[in-house]
Amino acid sequence: MVFLLSLAFQLPSIYELALLLLLIIIGIAIIILVVKILLFVLPAGIIAIVVWFLTGSLFWAGVAFLVVAFLLLLKR
C-alpha cells in the first residue's frame, strides 16, 4: 500500500521541471507573437473590409490592405 502511494505522489525530477519551465516559456512567447501579428494585421484588415464594402472590388481591398500594412511598417 505504501508503495502505491509513493508511485502516485512521486516528485518530478529537476530535468522534468526544467523542461516544463522551458515549454511554458516557449508557449508564452508563441502566444505573444500571435497577438502582436493579429494587432498588426487588424487595422489593415478593417480598412480592406471597408474598401471592399464601398467598392465591391477585391483588387482595391487588397491594395488598401497592402498600403495600410506598409504605412504601419514605416510608422514602427
ROTI-616244 format. One record per residue: residue in three letters; y negated, x negated, z negated of N, C-alpha, C in turn. Coordinates in steps of 0.001 Angstrom, whole numbers. Example, Ala and Ser with C-alpha at 12.3 -4.5 7.8 and 13.67 -1.06 7.14 Angstrom:
! ROTI-616244
<site><rest>ALA</rest><n_north>5690</n_north><n_east>-13190</n_east><n_up>-7800</n_up><ca_north>4500</ca_north><ca_east>-12300</ca_east><ca_up>-7800</ca_up><c_north>3300</c_north><c_east>-13200</c_east><c_up>-7800</c_up></site>
<site><rest>SER</rest><n_north>2250</n_north><n_east>-12850</n_east><n_up>-7080</n_up><ca_north>1060</ca_north><ca_east>-13670</ca_east><ca_up>-7140</ca_up><c_north>-30</c_north><c_east>-12900</c_east><c_up>-7870</c_up></site>
***
This chain:
! ROTI-616244
<site><rest>MET</rest><n_north>1196</n_north><n_east>-821</n_east><n_up>0</n_up><ca_north>0</ca_north><ca_east>0</ca_east><ca_up>0</ca_up><c_north>-1256</c_north><c_east>-862</c_east><c_up>0</c_up></site>
<site><rest>VAL</rest><n_north>-1244</n_north><n_east>-1914</n_east><n_up>-791</n_up><ca_north>-2400</ca_north><ca_east>-2801</ca_east><ca_up>-850</ca_up><c_north>-2589</c_north><c_east>-3498</c_east><c_up>498</c_up></site>
<site><rest>PHE</rest><n_north>-1489</n_north><n_east>-3820</n_east><n_up>1160</n_up><ca_north>-1553</ca_north><ca_east>-4475</ca_east><ca_up>2463</ca_up><c_north>-2229</c_north><c_east>-3562</c_east><c_up>3493</c_up></site>
<site><rest>LEU</rest><n_north>-1923</n_north><n_east>-2269</n_east><n_up>3460</n_up><ca_north>-2526</ca_north><ca_east>-1329</ca_east><ca_up>4396</ca_up><c_north>-4023</c_north><c_east>-1173</c_east><c_up>4148</c_up></site>
<site><rest>LEU</rest><n_north>-4414</n_north><n_east>-1173</n_east><n_up>2881</n_up><ca_north>-5827</ca_north><ca_east>-1080</ca_east><ca_up>2554</ca_up><c_north>-6578</c_north><c_east>-2322</c_east><c_up>3019</c_up></site>
<site><rest>SER</rest><n_north>-5957</n_north><n_east>-3482</n_east><n_up>2888</n_up><ca_north>-6632</ca_north><ca_east>-4706</ca_east><ca_up>3305</ca_up><c_north>-6775</c_north><c_east>-4748</c_east><c_up>4823</c_up></site>
<site><rest>LEU</rest><n_north>-5854</n_north><n_east>-4159</n_east><n_up>5563</n_up><ca_north>-5984</ca_north><ca_east>-4105</ca_east><ca_up>7014</ca_up><c_north>-7090</c_north><c_east>-3139</c_east><c_up>7432</c_up></site>
<site><rest>ALA</rest><n_north>-7230</n_north><n_east>-2046</n_east><n_up>6727</n_up><ca_north>-8214</ca_north><ca_east>-1040</ca_east><ca_up>7078</ca_up><c_north>-9630</c_north><c_east>-1518</c_east><c_up>6781</c_up></site>
<site><rest>PHE</rest><n_north>-9797</n_north><n_east>-2345</n_east><n_up>5771</n_up><ca_north>-11125</ca_north><ca_east>-2786</ca_east><ca_up>5356</ca_up><c_north>-11310</c_north><c_east>-4279</c_east><c_up>5552</c_up></site>
<site><rest>GLN</rest><n_north>-10711</n_north><n_east>-4820</n_east><n_up>6598</n_up><ca_north>-10826</ca_north><ca_east>-6243</ca_east><ca_up>6848</ca_up><c_north>-12240</c_north><c_east>-6569</c_east><c_up>7310</c_up></site>
<site><rest>LEU</rest><n_north>-12808</n_north><n_east>-7621</n_east><n_up>6745</n_up><ca_north>-14150</ca_north><ca_east>-8026</ca_east><ca_up>7114</ca_up><c_north>-14110</c_north><c_east>-8773</c_east><c_up>8458</c_up></site>
<site><rest>PRO</rest><n_north>-15112</n_north><n_east>-8558</n_east><n_up>9310</n_up><ca_north>-15129</ca_north><ca_east>-9256</ca_east><ca_up>10590</ca_up><c_north>-15462</c_north><c_east>-10736</c_east><c_up>10413</c_up></site>
<site><rest>SER</rest><n_north>-15018</n_north><n_east>-11536</n_east><n_up>11352</n_up><ca_north>-15289</ca_north><ca_east>-12964</ca_east><ca_up>11278</ca_up><c_north>-16730</c_north><c_east>-13235</c_east><c_up>11699</c_up></site>
<site><rest>ILE</rest><n_north>-17180</n_north><n_east>-14448</n_east><n_up>11456</n_up><ca_north>-18551</ca_north><ca_east>-14826</ca_east><ca_up>11800</ca_up><c_north>-18747</c_north><c_east>-14802</c_east><c_up>13316</c_up></site>
<site><rest>TYR</rest><n_north>-17692</n_north><n_east>-15093</n_east><n_up>14077</n_up><ca_north>-17786</ca_north><ca_east>-15060</ca_east><ca_up>15536</ca_up><c_north>-17963</c_north><c_east>-13630</c_east><c_up>16040</c_up></site>
<site><rest>GLU</rest><n_north>-17272</n_north><n_east>-12705</n_east><n_up>15430</n_up><ca_north>-17424</ca_north><ca_east>-11306</ca_east><ca_up>15825</ca_up><c_north>-18825</c_north><c_east>-10797</c_east><c_up>15504</c_up></site>
<site><rest>LEU</rest><n_north>-19362</n_north><n_east>-11205</n_east><n_up>14365</n_up><ca_north>-20717</ca_north><ca_east>-10794</ca_east><ca_up>14003</ca_up><c_north>-21749</c_north><c_east>-11412</c_east><c_up>14944</c_up></site>
<site><rest>ALA</rest><n_north>-21547</n_north><n_east>-12683</n_east><n_up>15308</n_up><ca_north>-22465</ca_north><ca_east>-13341</ca_east><ca_up>16235</ca_up><c_north>-22404</c_north><c_east>-12682</c_east><c_up>17610</c_up></site>
<site><rest>LEU</rest><n_north>-21211</n_north><n_east>-12338</n_east><n_up>18064</n_up><ca_north>-21056</ca_north><ca_east>-11659</ca_east><ca_up>19347</ca_up><c_north>-21699</c_north><c_east>-10275</c_east><c_up>19315</c_up></site>
<site><rest>LEU</rest><n_north>-21535</n_north><n_east>-9569</n_east><n_up>18222</n_up><ca_north>-22159</ca_north><ca_east>-8255</ca_east><ca_up>18069</ca_up><c_north>-23679</c_north><c_east>-8382</c_east><c_up>18133</c_up></site>
<site><rest>LEU</rest><n_north>-24227</n_north><n_east>-9356</n_east><n_up>17441</n_up><ca_north>-25672</ca_north><ca_east>-9575</ca_east><ca_up>17453</ca_up><c_north>-26152</c_north><c_east>-9918</c_east><c_up>18858</c_up></site>
<site><rest>LEU</rest><n_north>-25421</n_north><n_east>-10760</n_east><n_up>19563</n_up><ca_north>-25777</ca_north><ca_east>-11133</ca_east><ca_up>20927</ca_up><c_north>-25747</c_north><c_east>-9915</c_east><c_up>21849</c_up></site>
<site><rest>LEU</rest><n_north>-24729</n_north><n_east>-9081</n_east><n_up>21740</n_up><ca_north>-24631</ca_north><ca_east>-7888</ca_east><ca_up>22574</ca_up><c_north>-25741</c_north><c_east>-6884</c_east><c_up>22265</c_up></site>
<site><rest>ILE</rest><n_north>-26118</n_north><n_east>-6771</n_east><n_up>21011</n_up><ca_north>-27218</ca_north><ca_east>-5868</ca_east><ca_up>20641</ca_up><c_north>-28527</c_north><c_east>-6371</c_east><c_up>21233</c_up></site>
<site><rest>ILE</rest><n_north>-28765</n_north><n_east>-7685</n_east><n_up>21178</n_up><ca_north>-29984</ca_north><ca_east>-8260</ca_east><ca_up>21748</ca_up><c_north>-30015</c_north><c_east>-8055</c_east><c_up>23257</c_up></site>
<site><rest>ILE</rest><n_north>-28893</n_north><n_east>-8271</n_east><n_up>23935</n_up><ca_north>-28828</ca_north><ca_east>-8065</ca_east><ca_up>25385</ca_up><c_north>-29075</c_north><c_east>-6596</c_east><c_up>25723</c_up></site>
<site><rest>GLY</rest><n_north>-28496</n_north><n_east>-5690</n_east><n_up>24968</n_up><ca_north>-28697</ca_north><ca_east>-4262</ca_east><ca_up>25206</ca_up><c_north>-30148</c_north><c_east>-3846</c_east><c_up>25032</c_up></site>
<site><rest>ILE</rest><n_north>-30800</n_north><n_east>-4338</n_east><n_up>23993</n_up><ca_north>-32211</ca_north><ca_east>-4016</ca_east><ca_up>23772</ca_up><c_north>-33064</c_north><c_east>-4580</c_east><c_up>24891</c_up></site>
<site><rest>ALA</rest><n_north>-32758</n_north><n_east>-5798</n_east><n_up>25345</n_up><ca_north>-33516</ca_north><ca_east>-6405</ca_east><ca_up>26447</ca_up><c_north>-33371</c_north><c_east>-5590</c_east><c_up>27729</c_up></site>
<site><rest>ILE</rest><n_north>-32177</n_north><n_east>-5096</n_east><n_up>28004</n_up><ca_north>-31957</ca_north><ca_east>-4283</ca_east><ca_up>29200</ca_up><c_north>-32723</c_north><c_east>-2967</c_east><c_up>29100</c_up></site>
<site><rest>ILE</rest><n_north>-32713</n_north><n_east>-2348</n_east><n_up>27945</n_up><ca_north>-33453</ca_north><ca_east>-1094</ca_east><ca_up>27754</ca_up><c_north>-34944</c_north><c_east>-1319</c_east><c_up>27948</c_up></site>
<site><rest>ILE</rest><n_north>-35486</n_north><n_east>-2404</n_east><n_up>27397</n_up><ca_north>-36909</ca_north><ca_east>-2710</ca_east><ca_up>27552</ca_up><c_north>-37242</c_north><c_east>-2945</c_east><c_up>29015</c_up></site>
<site><rest>LEU</rest><n_north>-36375</n_north><n_east>-3660</n_east><n_up>29735</n_up><ca_north>-36603</ca_north><ca_east>-3925</ca_east><ca_up>31156</ca_up><c_north>-36613</c_north><c_east>-2633</c_east><c_up>31968</c_up></site>
<site><rest>VAL</rest><n_north>-35694</n_north><n_east>-1741</n_east><n_up>31699</n_up><ca_north>-35637</ca_north><ca_east>-467</ca_east><ca_up>32424</ca_up><c_north>-36882</c_north><c_east>367</c_east><c_up>32152</c_up></site>
<site><rest>VAL</rest><n_north>-37336</n_north><n_east>398</n_east><n_up>30911</n_up><ca_north>-38532</ca_north><ca_east>1170</ca_east><ca_up>30571</ca_up><c_north>-39756</c_north><c_east>584</c_east><c_up>31269</c_up></site>
<site><rest>LYS</rest><n_north>-39866</n_north><n_east>-751</n_east><n_up>31313</n_up><ca_north>-41001</ca_north><ca_east>-1372</ca_east><ca_up>31998</ca_up><c_north>-40988</c_north><c_east>-1054</c_east><c_up>33488</c_up></site>
<site><rest>ILE</rest><n_north>-39819</n_north><n_east>-1077</n_east><n_up>34100</n_up><ca_north>-39726</ca_north><ca_east>-749</ca_east><ca_up>35523</ca_up><c_north>-40118</c_north><c_east>707</c_east><c_up>35766</c_up></site>
<site><rest>LEU</rest><n_north>-39648</n_north><n_east>1609</n_east><n_up>34915</n_up><ca_north>-39999</ca_north><ca_east>3026</ca_east><ca_up>35077</ca_up><c_north>-41497</c_north><c_east>3252</c_east><c_up>34891</c_up></site>
<site><rest>LEU</rest><n_north>-42103</n_north><n_east>2572</n_east><n_up>33935</n_up><ca_north>-43537</ca_north><ca_east>2724</ca_east><ca_up>33723</ca_up><c_north>-44337</c_north><c_east>2132</c_east><c_up>34875</c_up></site>
<site><rest>PHE</rest><n_north>-43777</n_north><n_east>1127</n_east><n_up>35549</n_up><ca_north>-44456</ca_north><ca_east>549</ca_east><ca_up>36703</ca_up><c_north>-44369</c_north><c_east>1482</c_east><c_up>37907</c_up></site>
<site><rest>VAL</rest><n_north>-43218</n_north><n_east>2116</n_east><n_up>38112</n_up><ca_north>-42985</ca_north><ca_east>2951</ca_east><ca_up>39293</ca_up><c_north>-43562</c_north><c_east>4358</c_east><c_up>39123</c_up></site>
<site><rest>LEU</rest><n_north>-43744</n_north><n_east>4805</n_east><n_up>37910</n_up><ca_north>-44178</ca_north><ca_east>6182</ca_east><ca_up>37657</ca_up><c_north>-45513</c_north><c_east>6548</c_east><c_up>38316</c_up></site>
<site><rest>PRO</rest><n_north>-46592</n_north><n_east>5764</n_east><n_up>38146</n_up><ca_north>-47853</ca_north><ca_east>6166</ca_east><ca_up>38801</ca_up><c_north>-47742</c_north><c_east>6202</c_east><c_up>40321</c_up></site>
<site><rest>ALA</rest><n_north>-47070</n_north><n_east>5213</n_east><n_up>40904</n_up><ca_north>-46904</ca_north><ca_east>5195</ca_east><ca_up>42353</ca_up><c_north>-46076</c_north><c_east>6388</c_east><c_up>42816</c_up></site>
<site><rest>GLY</rest><n_north>-45063</n_north><n_east>6748</n_east><n_up>42060</n_up><ca_north>-44235</ca_north><ca_east>7901</ca_east><ca_up>42401</ca_up><c_north>-44999</c_north><c_east>9204</c_east><c_up>42330</c_up></site>
<site><rest>ILE</rest><n_north>-45831</n_north><n_east>9337</n_east><n_up>41325</n_up><ca_north>-46628</ca_north><ca_east>10566</ca_east><ca_up>41184</ca_up><c_north>-47599</c_north><c_east>10702</c_east><c_up>42360</c_up></site>
<site><rest>ILE</rest><n_north>-48267</n_north><n_east>9607</n_east><n_up>42714</n_up><ca_north>-49191</ca_north><ca_east>9650</ca_east><ca_up>43851</ca_up><c_north>-48439</c_north><c_east>9974</c_east><c_up>45141</c_up></site>
<site><rest>ALA</rest><n_north>-47269</n_north><n_east>9376</n_east><n_up>45309</n_up><ca_north>-46482</ca_north><ca_east>9643</ca_east><ca_up>46513</ca_up><c_north>-46065</c_north><c_east>11112</c_east><c_up>46594</c_up></site>
<site><rest>ILE</rest><n_north>-45694</n_north><n_east>11698</n_east><n_up>45469</n_up><ca_north>-45317</ca_north><ca_east>13122</ca_east><ca_up>45460</ca_up><c_north>-46511</c_north><c_east>14006</c_east><c_up>45801</c_up></site>
<site><rest>VAL</rest><n_north>-47680</n_north><n_east>13669</n_east><n_up>45258</n_up><ca_north>-48888</ca_north><ca_east>14443</ca_east><ca_up>45573</ca_up><c_north>-49215</c_north><c_east>14337</c_east><c_up>47057</c_up></site>
<site><rest>VAL</rest><n_north>-49144</n_north><n_east>13121</n_east><n_up>47608</n_up><ca_north>-49417</ca_north><ca_east>12942</ca_east><ca_up>49033</ca_up><c_north>-48397</c_north><c_east>13703</c_east><c_up>49872</c_up></site>
<site><rest>TRP</rest><n_north>-47160</n_north><n_east>13689</n_east><n_up>49468</n_up><ca_north>-46122</ca_north><ca_east>14406</ca_east><ca_up>50211</ca_up><c_north>-46376</c_north><c_east>15919</c_east><c_up>50189</c_up></site>
<site><rest>PHE</rest><n_north>-46783</n_north><n_east>16453</n_east><n_up>49017</n_up><ca_north>-47091</ca_north><ca_east>17885</ca_east><ca_up>48950</ca_up><c_north>-48300</c_north><c_east>18239</c_east><c_up>49812</c_up></site>
<site><rest>LEU</rest><n_north>-49302</n_north><n_east>17358</n_east><n_up>49843</n_up><ca_north>-50514</ca_north><ca_east>17657</ca_east><ca_up>50603</ca_up><c_north>-50326</c_north><c_east>17498</c_east><c_up>52101</c_up></site>
<site><rest>THR</rest><n_north>-49563</n_north><n_east>16483</n_east><n_up>52522</n_up><ca_north>-49426</ca_north><ca_east>16222</ca_east><ca_up>53957</ca_up><c_north>-48093</c_north><c_east>16702</c_east><c_up>54522</c_up></site>
<site><rest>GLY</rest><n_north>-47065</n_north><n_east>16751</n_east><n_up>53724</n_up><ca_north>-45741</ca_north><ca_east>17100</ca_east><ca_up>54211</ca_up><c_north>-45055</c_north><c_east>15953</c_east><c_up>54940</c_up></site>
<site><rest>SER</rest><n_north>-45667</n_north><n_east>14772</n_east><n_up>54901</n_up><ca_north>-45142</ca_north><ca_east>13626</ca_east><ca_up>55629</ca_up><c_north>-44546</c_north><c_east>12613</c_east><c_up>54659</c_up></site>
<site><rest>LEU</rest><n_north>-43272</n_north><n_east>12286</n_east><n_up>54873</n_up><ca_north>-42647</ca_north><ca_east>11251</ca_east><ca_up>54051</ca_up><c_north>-43208</c_north><c_east>9870</c_east><c_up>54380</c_up></site>
<site><rest>PHE</rest><n_north>-43664</n_north><n_east>9679</n_east><n_up>55624</n_up><ca_north>-44254</ca_north><ca_east>8403</ca_east><ca_up>56010</ca_up><c_north>-45491</c_north><c_east>8109</c_east><c_up>55162</c_up></site>
<site><rest>TRP</rest><n_north>-46419</n_north><n_east>9086</n_east><n_up>55099</n_up><ca_north>-47643</ca_north><ca_east>8864</ca_east><ca_up>54335</ca_up><c_north>-47363</c_north><c_east>8793</c_east><c_up>52836</c_up></site>
<site><rest>ALA</rest><n_north>-46361</n_north><n_east>9501</n_east><n_up>52379</n_up><ca_north>-45969</ca_north><ca_east>9392</ca_east><ca_up>50968</ca_up><c_north>-45460</c_north><c_east>7978</c_east><c_up>50674</c_up></site>
<site><rest>GLY</rest><n_north>-44670</n_north><n_east>7424</n_east><n_up>51604</n_up><ca_north>-44190</ca_north><ca_east>6055</ca_east><ca_up>51429</ca_up><c_north>-45308</c_north><c_east>5046</c_east><c_up>51462</c_up></site>
<site><rest>VAL</rest><n_north>-46263</n_north><n_east>5244</n_east><n_up>52375</n_up><ca_north>-47420</ca_north><ca_east>4350</ca_east><ca_up>52442</ca_up><c_north>-48221</c_north><c_east>4422</c_east><c_up>51148</c_up></site>
<site><rest>ALA</rest><n_north>-48432</n_north><n_east>5613</n_east><n_up>50640</n_up><ca_north>-49169</ca_north><ca_east>5779</ca_east><ca_up>49387</ca_up><c_north>-48436</c_north><c_east>5102</c_east><c_up>48237</c_up></site>
<site><rest>PHE</rest><n_north>-47120</n_north><n_east>5242</n_east><n_up>48203</n_up><ca_north>-46325</ca_north><ca_east>4600</ca_east><ca_up>47157</ca_up><c_north>-46500</c_north><c_east>3087</c_east><c_up>47214</c_up></site>
<site><rest>LEU</rest><n_north>-46366</n_north><n_east>2524</n_east><n_up>48413</n_up><ca_north>-46492</ca_north><ca_east>1068</ca_east><ca_up>48554</ca_up><c_north>-47891</c_north><c_east>577</c_east><c_up>48209</c_up></site>
<site><rest>VAL</rest><n_north>-48918</n_north><n_east>1313</n_east><n_up>48609</n_up><ca_north>-50291</ca_north><ca_east>903</ca_east><ca_up>48310</ca_up><c_north>-50541</c_north><c_east>917</c_east><c_up>46807</c_up></site>
<site><rest>VAL</rest><n_north>-50136</n_north><n_east>1981</n_east><n_up>46145</n_up><ca_north>-50348</ca_north><ca_east>2071</ca_east><ca_up>44697</ca_up><c_north>-49533</c_north><c_east>1006</c_east><c_up>43962</c_up></site>
<site><rest>ALA</rest><n_north>-48300</n_north><n_east>773</n_east><n_up>44393</n_up><ca_north>-47486</ca_north><ca_east>-258</ca_east><ca_up>43760</ca_up><c_north>-48108</c_north><c_east>-1636</c_east><c_up>43961</c_up></site>
<site><rest>PHE</rest><n_north>-48631</n_north><n_east>-1897</n_east><n_up>45151</n_up><ca_north>-49285</ca_north><ca_east>-3174</ca_east><ca_up>45423</ca_up><c_north>-50535</c_north><c_east>-3343</c_east><c_up>44568</c_up></site>
<site><rest>LEU</rest><n_north>-51326</n_north><n_east>-2286</n_east><n_up>44440</n_up><ca_north>-52532</ca_north><ca_east>-2349</ca_east><ca_up>43605</ca_up><c_north>-52182</c_north><c_east>-2573</c_east><c_up>42129</c_up></site>
<site><rest>LEU</rest><n_north>-51092</n_north><n_east>-1953</n_east><n_up>41676</n_up><ca_north>-50664</ca_north><ca_east>-2175</ca_east><ca_up>40304</ca_up><c_north>-50216</c_north><c_east>-3623</c_east><c_up>40092</c_up></site>
<site><rest>LEU</rest><n_north>-49574</n_north><n_east>-4204</n_east><n_up>41105</n_up><ca_north>-49190</ca_north><ca_east>-5615</ca_east><ca_up>41013</ca_up><c_north>-50416</c_north><c_east>-6518</c_east><c_up>40953</c_up></site>
<site><rest>LEU</rest><n_north>-51434</n_north><n_east>-6198</n_east><n_up>41769</n_up><ca_north>-52651</ca_north><ca_east>-7007</ca_east><ca_up>41758</ca_up><c_north>-53380</c_north><c_east>-6880</c_east><c_up>40422</c_up></site>
<site><rest>LYS</rest><n_north>-53324</n_north><n_east>-5703</n_east><n_up>39828</n_up><ca_north>-54006</ca_north><ca_east>-5471</ca_east><ca_up>38553</ca_up><c_north>-53404</c_north><c_east>-6327</c_east><c_up>37439</c_up></site>
<site><rest>ARG</rest><n_north>-52104</n_north><n_east>-6553</n_east><n_up>37498</n_up><ca_north>-51439</ca_north><ca_east>-7367</ca_east><ca_up>36483</ca_up><c_north>-51683</c_north><c_east>-8789</c_east><c_up>36805</c_up></site>
***
